[in-house]
C-alpha cells in the first residue's frame, strides 16, 4: 500500500511539474548552433511548441520557422505575445549586444517572458574586447597583458607594438563577425594592420584596437550556464578555425570541433573553474550585472595553466554541434532553472561518448562563394546527426545558402571512431563545390 501511495504521489508531483512548466519556446537565430539547440529543446517533455526565428531548412524539422530577424525586437515581442511564448532563447551574440534582454525588461507587457542571455551591459564581455580585458584585470582573471588604443593614437599604438616580441595580436574592439583578430609576425605588417583597422577595415568595431601579448599554447572552449548566482559547467570542446588541413589558410567561423578535449583532465578543469569560471560569475554579480545565460570561455593552456583569450556571451559554433549531443540532461529544464534562479538544484548529465563535428562548407569559403546549390545524400548519413547551418528550403529541396553549409556530428566510444564516422558521412553528402577538412582533431589523436 505504501509503495502504491509513493508511486501515485511521485506521478502527481511529476504531472504538476509538467503542468507548471510546459511552454512554447522561441529560439532566435539561423545557424548550426541554433539547429543543435532546437534539436535538443525539441526533445524536452516540458516543451509544447518550438518556434525558430528565422531558422533554416534543418530547424524546420525541429519546430516552426518564422521569418523574423534576430535584431527586430519589436516583431519578436509581438510574436511572443501572439504565440504565448514562455521563454526566449537567444542564439547569436548580436541581439544580446544590441539589448534584446533590456528591450523585453523595459516593456511591461513583455517583461514576464524570460529571455536567456545577458543584458547589454553583460553582453559587452563579447561586444567590447576592451571591456572584457578591464573586467578580467579588475577581478584577477588570468589573461594576456594588453593595452587599448583609439583612432588618433596610432603613434602610441606603434610604440607599444615595438615593446612586444613577435608575433603581434591585434583585435578590433567591437563585433566583427569573428574576423576582427589578426596575428602577425612582422612588425611592419602589424603597423599596416593597425592602420587598416583605424581606417575602417572592420567598420566601427575597429575604432578602438586592443593589442596584446601573444600566448603560446593549445586552445579550447569551455561553456557554463549561470543564473547570476549559480553556474553549471557544460562539456568542453576544441574547434578548428583555419580553412586548410594542418591548420593552414585563412580563418573561418569554424571548420569542425571535438568534445571532450583529451588534455582537459580533472586537474586542469579544476584550475579553469577556480581561477576563471567562478571569478567570472562572482565578478558579474559584484559589478551588478544580472547575467542569466551561457558564458563561453575561449581559453588557452599555457604550460598547463588556463588563461582567457576571449569571452562570448552565447554558445560557440561549431562547438555547440559537438557539445549539445553529449548533454543527456533536459536542456529546457536547465534553462528554466536559469530563468528561475534555481540552477543550484540541477546537475548536468554528460555522455561518456566522444562527439566529432565536421563542417561542410561552400567552395571559396571564407571568401566569395555561390549559393543555391542542391544538396543530396542526406539520408545516407543516418548514423550521424546533421545540423544545418547555411541552408534553405527550395520547394522541398535543401539548397546551400551560406558559407558554412552543414555540420556533420558523430558520436562513438572514442574520438578517433567518432571522427572516422563523421568523415565517412561527410563524404556521402553532395553539392557543387563542397569542401571539408578531413583532419579535424589531428593534433589531439596522440594526446595533444
MONORWO-V782860 format. One record per pair of residues at least 24 apart in sequence whose C-alpha atoms are under 8 Angstrom apart, sorted by the first residue. I is the first residue (numbers start at 1). J is the second residue. D is the distance in Angstrom with one decimal. If there is no record, write none. Layout:
((I,J,D) (I,J,D))
This chain:
((18,45,7.6) (18,46,5.9) (21,46,6.1) (22,46,4.3) (22,47,5.3) (22,48,5.9) (23,47,5.3) (23,48,5.1) (23,49,7.0) (23,85,7.0) (23,86,5.3) (23,87,7.5) (24,48,5.2) (24,49,4.6) (24,50,5.8) (24,51,7.7) (24,83,7.6) (24,84,6.7) (24,85,4.8) (24,86,5.4) (24,87,7.0) (25,49,6.4) (25,50,4.9) (25,51,6.2) (25,85,5.5) (25,86,5.9) (25,87,5.1) (25,88,5.9) (25,89,7.5) (26,50,6.0) (26,51,4.7) (26,52,5.8) (26,53,7.3) (26,80,7.5) (26,85,6.5) (26,87,6.4) (26,88,4.8) (26,89,6.3) (27,51,6.2) (27,52,4.7) (27,53,6.3) (27,88,5.8) (27,89,4.7) (27,90,5.9) (27,91,6.8) (28,52,5.7) (28,53,4.8) (28,54,6.7) (28,55,7.5) (28,70,5.9) (28,88,7.6) (28,89,6.4) (28,90,5.1) (28,91,5.5) (28,92,7.5) (29,53,5.8) (29,54,6.0) (29,55,5.9) (29,70,6.1) (29,90,7.2) (29,91,5.3) (29,92,6.1) (30,54,5.8) (30,55,4.1) (30,56,5.5) (30,59,8.0) (30,389,6.9) (30,390,7.9) (31,55,7.2) (31,56,7.1) (31,388,6.8) (31,389,4.1) (31,390,6.4) (32,317,6.9) (32,318,7.0) (32,321,6.9) (32,387,5.4) (32,388,5.2) (32,389,4.0) (32,390,7.7) (32,406,6.9) (32,407,6.7) (33,91,7.1) (33,315,7.4) (33,316,7.2) (33,317,5.5) (33,318,6.6) (33,319,8.0) (33,320,5.5) (33,321,6.2) (33,387,7.9) (33,389,7.6) (34,59,7.5) (34,91,5.9) (35,59,5.0) (35,62,8.0) (35,387,5.7) (35,388,6.3) (35,389,7.4) (36,320,6.7) (36,321,5.6) (36,324,6.6) (36,325,8.0) (36,387,6.1) (37,320,7.9) (37,324,7.1) (38,62,6.0) (38,63,7.3) (40,324,7.1) (40,325,7.6) (40,330,8.0) (40,331,6.8) (41,330,7.7) (41,331,6.1) (41,332,5.7) (43,330,7.8) (44,330,5.9) (44,331,7.3) (44,332,6.3) (44,333,7.8) (46,332,7.0) (46,333,7.2) (47,332,7.6) (56,388,7.0) (56,389,7.1) (56,390,7.3) (56,391,5.9) (56,392,5.6) (56,393,7.6) (57,388,6.8) (57,391,5.7) (57,392,4.9) (57,393,5.3) (57,398,6.5) (58,387,6.5) (58,388,4.9) (58,389,7.8) (58,391,7.6) (59,388,7.4) (70,94,8.0) (70,95,6.2) (71,95,5.3) (71,98,7.5) (71,100,7.8) (73,100,6.3) (73,103,7.2) (77,104,7.3) (77,110,6.8) (81,110,7.6) (85,113,7.2) (86,113,5.8) (86,114,7.1) (87,113,5.8) (87,114,5.2) (87,115,6.1) (87,116,7.6) (88,113,7.3) (88,114,6.3) (88,115,4.7) (88,116,6.2) (89,115,6.0) (89,116,5.0) (89,117,7.3) (90,115,7.2) (90,116,6.2) (90,117,6.4) (90,314,7.9) (91,314,6.6) (91,315,7.3) (92,314,6.5) (93,123,7.8) (93,126,7.8) (93,312,7.7) (93,313,6.5) (93,314,6.2) (94,175,7.9) (96,120,6.0) (96,123,6.0) (96,313,7.9) (97,121,7.8) (97,123,5.0) (97,124,6.5) (97,126,7.8) (97,127,5.9) (114,339,6.0) (115,339,7.8) (116,292,6.1) (116,293,5.1) (116,294,8.0) (116,335,7.3) (116,338,7.7) (116,339,7.1) (117,291,7.0) (117,292,5.4) (117,293,4.3) (117,294,6.6) (117,313,7.3) (117,314,7.4) (118,290,7.0) (118,291,4.7) (118,292,5.5) (118,293,6.2) (118,313,7.3) (119,289,7.8) (119,290,7.3) (119,291,6.9) (121,289,7.0) (122,284,7.6) (122,289,6.0) (122,290,7.7) (122,291,6.4) (123,313,5.9) (125,311,5.9) (125,312,6.7) (125,313,6.9) (126,174,7.9) (126,175,7.5) (126,310,7.5) (126,311,5.6) (126,312,4.9) (126,313,6.0) (127,173,7.5) (127,174,5.2) (127,175,5.5) (128,173,5.1) (128,174,4.9) (128,175,7.3) (129,171,7.6) (129,172,7.6) (129,173,4.9) (129,174,6.7) (129,210,7.0) (129,310,7.6) (130,173,6.1) (130,210,6.4) (132,310,7.6) (132,311,7.2) (135,283,7.9) (136,280,7.8) (139,279,6.7) (139,280,7.5) (139,283,6.1) (140,279,7.8) (141,275,6.4) (141,276,5.7) (141,279,6.9) (141,280,7.5) (141,307,7.8) (141,308,7.6) (142,275,7.5) (142,276,7.3) (142,306,7.6) (142,307,5.0) (142,308,6.2) (143,307,5.0) (143,308,4.9) (143,309,6.5) (144,212,6.2) (144,213,5.7) (144,214,7.2) (144,215,6.9) (144,307,7.6) (144,308,7.7) (144,309,7.4) (145,212,5.6) (145,213,5.6) (146,210,6.8) (146,211,5.6) (146,212,4.0) (146,213,6.3) (147,210,5.9) (147,211,5.6) (147,212,6.5) (148,208,6.9) (148,209,5.7) (148,210,4.4) (148,211,6.2) (149,208,5.6) (149,209,5.3) (149,210,6.5) (149,211,7.9) (150,198,7.7) (150,207,5.7) (150,208,4.2) (150,209,6.3) (151,198,5.6) (151,207,5.6) (151,208,6.5) (154,194,7.6) (154,195,7.4) (157,211,7.9) (158,191,6.5) (161,187,7.3) (161,190,7.8) (161,211,7.6) (162,187,7.3) (164,213,6.8) (165,213,7.9) (166,214,7.5) (167,214,6.2) (168,211,7.6) (168,212,7.2) (168,213,6.7) (168,214,6.2) (169,211,5.8) (169,212,5.5) (169,213,6.5) (169,214,6.0) (170,194,7.3) (170,209,6.7) (170,210,5.9) (170,211,4.7) (170,212,6.8) (171,206,7.9) (171,209,5.6) (171,210,5.1) (171,211,6.4) (172,197,7.0) (172,202,7.2) (172,205,5.6) (172,206,4.4) (172,207,7.5) (172,208,6.4) (172,209,4.8) (172,210,6.4) (173,205,5.6) (173,206,6.0) (173,207,7.5) (173,208,5.4) (173,209,5.3) (173,210,6.2) (174,204,7.4) (174,205,4.0) (174,206,6.7) (174,208,7.8) (175,205,5.8) (176,202,6.1) (176,205,6.2) (178,252,7.9) (178,253,6.5) (179,251,7.5) (179,252,7.8) (180,206,7.8) (215,300,7.8) (215,302,7.3) (216,302,6.4) (217,300,6.0) (217,301,5.4) (217,302,4.8) (217,303,7.1) (218,300,5.4) (218,301,5.4) (218,302,7.2) (219,298,7.4) (219,299,5.6) (219,300,4.2) (219,301,6.2) (220,261,7.5) (220,298,6.3) (220,299,5.4) (220,300,6.2) (220,301,7.9) (221,296,6.9) (221,297,5.7) (221,298,4.9) (221,299,5.9) (221,319,7.8) (222,296,6.0) (222,297,5.1) (222,298,6.7) (222,299,7.3) (223,294,6.9) (223,295,5.8) (223,296,4.8) (223,297,6.1) (223,315,7.2) (224,277,7.8) (224,294,5.7) (224,295,5.2) (224,296,6.7) (225,292,7.7) (225,293,5.6) (225,294,4.7) (225,295,6.4) (225,338,7.5) (226,281,7.5) (226,291,7.2) (226,292,5.6) (226,293,5.5) (226,294,6.5) (226,295,7.7) (226,338,6.3) (226,343,7.2) (227,291,6.6) (227,292,4.5) (227,293,6.6) (227,337,7.5) (227,338,4.4) (227,339,6.6) (227,340,7.7) (227,341,5.2) (227,342,7.4) (227,343,6.3) (228,281,6.8) (228,284,7.7) (228,285,6.6) (228,290,5.7) (228,291,4.9) (228,292,5.5) (228,341,7.4) (229,281,7.2) (229,282,7.5) (229,285,7.2) (229,341,7.4) (230,281,7.8) (230,341,7.8) (230,342,7.9) (230,343,6.0) (230,344,5.8) (231,281,7.6) (231,343,6.7) (231,344,7.3) (232,343,7.5) (232,347,7.2) (232,348,7.2) (233,348,7.7) (234,323,7.7) (234,327,7.7) (234,348,7.1) (235,259,7.0) (235,260,6.7) (235,323,5.8) (235,326,7.4) (235,327,7.5) (235,350,7.2) (236,260,5.8) (236,261,6.6) (236,323,7.0) (237,261,5.7) (237,319,6.0) (237,322,7.3) (237,323,6.8) (238,319,7.0) (239,318,6.9) (239,319,6.2) (240,440,7.0) (243,365,8.0) (243,366,7.6) (243,437,7.5) (244,437,6.7) (245,437,5.8) (245,438,7.2) (245,439,6.1) (246,439,7.1) (246,442,7.7) (250,366,7.4) (251,366,7.6) (252,365,7.8) (252,366,5.8) (253,317,7.4) (253,318,7.9) (253,404,7.9) (254,317,6.8) (254,318,5.9) (254,359,7.6) (255,318,7.4) (255,358,6.5) (255,359,5.0) (255,360,7.6) (255,361,8.0) (255,436,7.2) (255,437,6.8) (255,440,7.9) (256,318,6.0) (256,319,7.5) (256,356,7.6) (256,357,5.1) (256,358,4.5) (256,359,5.2) (256,407,7.7) (256,437,7.9) (256,440,6.2) (257,318,6.2) (257,319,5.5) (257,321,8.0) (257,322,6.3) (257,356,6.0) (257,357,5.1) (257,358,6.9) (257,440,6.9) (257,441,7.4) (258,319,7.4) (258,322,6.1) (258,354,7.5) (258,355,5.8) (258,356,4.5) (258,357,6.2) (258,415,7.4) (258,440,7.8) (258,441,6.6) (259,322,6.0) (259,323,6.3) (259,354,5.8) (259,355,5.3) (259,356,6.6) (259,415,7.8) (260,354,6.1) (260,355,7.3) (261,444,7.9) (262,444,6.9) (262,447,6.1) (262,448,7.2) (263,447,6.7) (263,448,6.6) (268,304,7.0) (268,305,7.2) (268,306,7.6) (271,305,7.3) (271,306,7.0) (272,306,6.1) (276,307,7.9) (276,308,7.7) (292,338,6.1) (292,339,6.9) (293,335,7.9) (293,338,6.8) (318,357,7.4) (318,359,7.7) (318,407,7.5) (319,357,8.0) (321,357,6.6) (321,387,7.0) (321,407,7.0) (321,409,6.8) (322,355,5.4) (322,356,5.9) (322,357,5.7) (322,409,6.5) (323,355,7.4) (325,355,7.5) (326,350,5.6) (326,351,5.0) (326,352,7.7) (326,353,7.2) (326,354,7.6) (326,355,7.0) (327,351,6.3) (352,413,7.6) (353,411,6.2) (353,412,5.4) (353,413,4.9) (353,414,6.7) (354,411,5.5) (354,412,5.6) (354,413,6.0) (354,414,5.5) (354,415,5.2) (354,418,6.6) (355,409,6.7) (355,410,5.6) (355,411,4.5) (355,412,6.8) (355,415,6.7) (355,418,6.0) (355,419,7.9) (356,409,5.5) (356,410,5.4) (356,411,6.5) (356,415,6.7) (356,418,5.5) (356,419,5.3) (356,422,6.7) (357,407,6.2) (357,408,5.4) (357,409,4.2) (357,410,6.6) (357,419,7.5) (357,422,6.7) (358,407,5.7) (358,408,5.1) (358,409,6.5) (358,419,8.0) (358,422,6.4) (358,423,6.9) (358,426,7.2) (358,436,7.0) (358,437,7.2) (358,438,7.9) (358,440,7.0) (359,404,6.8) (359,405,7.3) (359,406,5.8) (359,407,4.4) (359,408,6.2) (359,436,6.1) (359,437,7.6) (360,404,6.2) (360,405,5.6) (360,406,5.2) (360,407,6.2) (360,408,7.5) (360,426,7.1) (360,434,6.6) (360,435,5.8) (360,436,5.0) (361,403,5.5) (361,404,4.3) (361,405,5.1) (361,406,7.0) (361,434,6.0) (361,435,5.4) (361,436,6.2) (362,400,7.7) (362,402,7.2) (362,403,5.1) (362,404,6.4) (362,405,6.6) (362,433,5.8) (362,434,5.4) (362,435,6.3) (363,403,8.0) (363,432,7.9) (363,433,4.4) (363,434,5.7) (363,435,6.1) (365,403,5.4) (365,404,7.6) (366,403,6.6) (369,403,6.9) (371,399,7.6) (371,400,5.3) (371,401,5.0) (371,402,6.5) (372,399,5.1) (372,400,4.9) (372,401,5.9) (373,399,5.1) (373,400,5.1) (373,401,8.0) (373,431,6.1) (373,432,6.1) (374,398,6.1) (374,399,4.3) (374,400,6.6) (374,431,5.9) (374,432,7.7) (375,399,5.4) (375,400,7.0) (375,429,7.2) (375,430,5.7) (375,431,4.9) (376,429,5.8) (376,430,5.0) (376,431,6.4) (377,428,5.9) (377,429,4.5) (377,430,6.0) (378,428,7.9) (378,429,5.8) (380,425,7.2) (380,428,6.6) (380,429,7.4) (381,425,5.0) (381,426,7.7) (381,428,7.1) (381,429,7.5) (383,410,7.2) (383,421,7.9) (383,425,8.0) (384,408,6.5) (384,409,5.5) (384,410,4.8) (384,411,7.4) (384,421,7.6) (384,422,6.8) (384,425,7.1) (385,409,5.1) (385,410,6.4) (415,445,7.8) (416,445,7.0))
